[in-house]
Amino acid sequence: MSSLCAQSGVLTCKLTDSATGDPLIAANVQVNDAFYSSDLNGQFLINEVSDTLYISIRYVGYTSINKAFVLDADQRFLNIPLKPSAQVLNTATITGSKYERNTLTSVSSISVLKPALIAATNAPAIDQVLDKIPGVQIIDGQANIRGGSGYSYGAGSRVLLLVDDIPALQADAGRPNWSDVPIENISQVEILKGASSVLYGSSALNGIIHVRTGYATSTPVTKVSSSYTSFRSPSDGRKQWWDKAPYSYNLGLLHKRKLGKIDLVAAGFYHTEDGFYKGTFTDRFRSNLNLRYRVNDRLTASVQTVVNQSNAANEFVWSNPTTGAFIPFGDQTSSTKASRYYVDPSISYIDTHKGQHKLKGRYYSIDNQNSDNQSNSSIYRFIEYQYLKTIPVIDIDLVGGLVASTIFSDSELFSDTIFTGNNQAAYLQLEKVFFNKLTLNAGIRAEFNQLQSPSVLYGVSLPNGGLNTESKVISRAGANYKYNSYSASRISWGQGYRYPTITEKYISTSVAGFNIFPNLDLNSESGWSAEIGHKQGFKLMDALAYADLSFFWSQYDNMAEFGFYEQDGQLGFRSQNVGDTDIKGVEVELGSNTDIGPIQLNVIAGYTYINPTYRNFTQDLASTSSSSENILKYRSKHLYSFDIQANYQFLSLGVAQRFASRVEAIDNLFYTPVDFVFVKAYLDNNDTDYTITDIRLSATFKQYTLGFLINNLFNVEYTKRPALFEAPRNVGIRLSAKF
């Protein structure tokens, strides 16, 4: 380039991803002594142009740039490509603060799952992959992080599922419908551990699972995948009821492209399964369409739709733990024909002062036609206004927002009547970095909940005509000190709050001979979670890796647990406030994404220990538990997991293992003579620790990848909760192509 000065005119600079050509939005840039931020097209304008510009760019997830650019005399455009950083410490996330931040400088523990690992597991839904993250368990479809939850049958999650920053729990039940998540179009999954109610509200008491879907890239992409899994014989031959092996089959399709100012993502996914429990099956088809329109360099509008149609029959408990291990009790299943869809419109605007305005919404419709008079339908409406602004004078990042949502529920599960609810909230969080090392973070949220039920329910006249209202103000604070580019310590404290769901308070039904009772007196739960942690990058031989050590402590008031209950001589379950609880623990997480010579190595591993207790362990609590010790029910004190994948030329080999220690306390009623499930006899005669090992091997030839998988390699017999065995050894094959 010539060193002649560009004396007049405006220089347009554009920041792009060097691999995809995509624009990099809201990057912080210093040019000589002036500061800029890139717009929705990755651009910023320089009005005072000299022949040499000293430009410094830092963007989360990319290698920083600090260099001098010499301009031609008539140059009016400068493209600056940034290289994605391969270091795991620079993984970009938004869940902790709604800003792009790397995991090293976060004030909270955040783990990340990448799409390549998700695809390699052959899973039909994202919940089957989440236990690769240290401290995470999925039991009966409900997520549990660091022992924050026990067993909950289909209601009242303390872990909030987000899809693209919008809550995705079924509103009346407070449970995730994992099959609604477009697993074929995931850019990454972020798991935040600890109370997160300040930014995200009720149901984030124990943490967040945030699924971020992918946008179109500059080069059109089409992906097709097909997989088949066969369930093999159990290790105990008496448990096999089938002559022909049960199986599952998946077919996925994804297409992404840019059409002028329009970004298009279209996807479809089909899953069918002949279950390893007798009489169970699944047929499901999901479609996904995502359109984003760039009106100009400041304004973008988008809409995403997901439609999920399914027909399934499911089990609840075994008939017995031997010959009836994979036969539902009474040889009966519960069937569901489900039709669910959501529509997510959003608008993003960057004003002239570099403030970002986001308006996003969701319309979520659910219609579950269930057997045994258990049908339910609900409509959830959600809208959020969000404002993000970096205040340059004091260099503070601000995020604030207003949230409103409504619930309409009509269900046979709730006395075949109508319930309505609404929620409003306002939140504010400030974050500032001092000396490019110390990050301080503080936030506050005010939340209001209202739930309207019938004035008379189950023969009981409810106070205030069935109207329940409650408000709560909660806060959080945290700090992170970054010693250098590979080492940082953090400390955080945050309050959590969860309002009971309609299902928890009002459900009345029966499943496989068990009654599920309502609890009209169920109260909300609240608490706090604190953490001290340190993340350290290191080099082992040629491998770049990190180790993350954290000590955590959570306390809940009026914790709501789902457990056995006896009413009028009938046994069943119901949600009930079990009192005040205390959970302390330690966690170690290891990760690596690096090259060792010609081998690319990806590792995620960790160990979690918890000590979950009641703060006031009374005789009444002891009488409900199978253990005389002060310990919360349905928790494993020890968890470890690892997933190691090595890539060499066109070959890839992966090994995964997860361990859970024995559940030391369950409901005492399982130890009474309930002969049709034989839980006491099984638990007395079996060590219920389990270690599950999976292996996978794949080969890539041009655009095609052929993979083989064996899950539960050693055919371990295990349960995650009483009276329900998990899958025996299963063998899968997967073929995928990318064009």
Buried (B, 14 or more C-beta within 10 A) or exposed (E): EEEEEBEEEEBBBBBBBEEBBBBBBBBBBBBEEEBBBBBBBBBBEBEEBBBEBEBBBBBBBBBEBEEEBEBBEEBEEBEBBBEBBEBBBBBBBBBBBBBBBBBBBBBBBBBBBBBEBBBBBBBBBBBBBBBBBBBBBBBBBBBBBBBBBBBBBBBBBBBBBBBBBBBBBBBBBBBBBBBBBBBBBBEBBBBBBBBBBBBBBBBBBBBBBBBBBBBBBBEEBBBBBBBBBBBBEBEBEEBBBEEEBBBBBBBBBBBBBBEEEEBBBBBBBBBBBBBBBBBBBBEBBBBBBBBBBBEEBBBBBBBBBBBBBBBBBBBBBBBBBEEBBBBBBEEBBBBBBBBBBBBBBBBBBBEEEBBBBBBBBBBBBBBBBBEEEBBBBBBBBBBBBBBBBBBEEEEBBBBBBEBBBBBBBBBBBBBEBEBBBBBBBBBBBBBBBEEEEEBBBBBBBEBBBBBBBBEEBEEEEBEEEBEBEBEBEBBBBBBBBBEEEBBBBBBBBBBBBBBBBBBBBBBBBBBBBBBBBBBBEBBBBBBBBBBBBBBBBEEEEEBBBBBBBBBBBBBBBBBBBBBBBEEEEEBBBBBBBBBBBBBBBBBBBBBBBBEBEEBBBBBBBBBBBBBBBBEEBEEEBBEBBBEEEBBBBBBBBEBBBBBBBBBEEEEBBBBBBBBBBEBBBBBBBBBEEBEBBBBBBBBEEEEBBBEBBBBBBBEBEEEEBBBBBBBBBEBBBBBBBBBBBBBBBBBBBBBBBBE
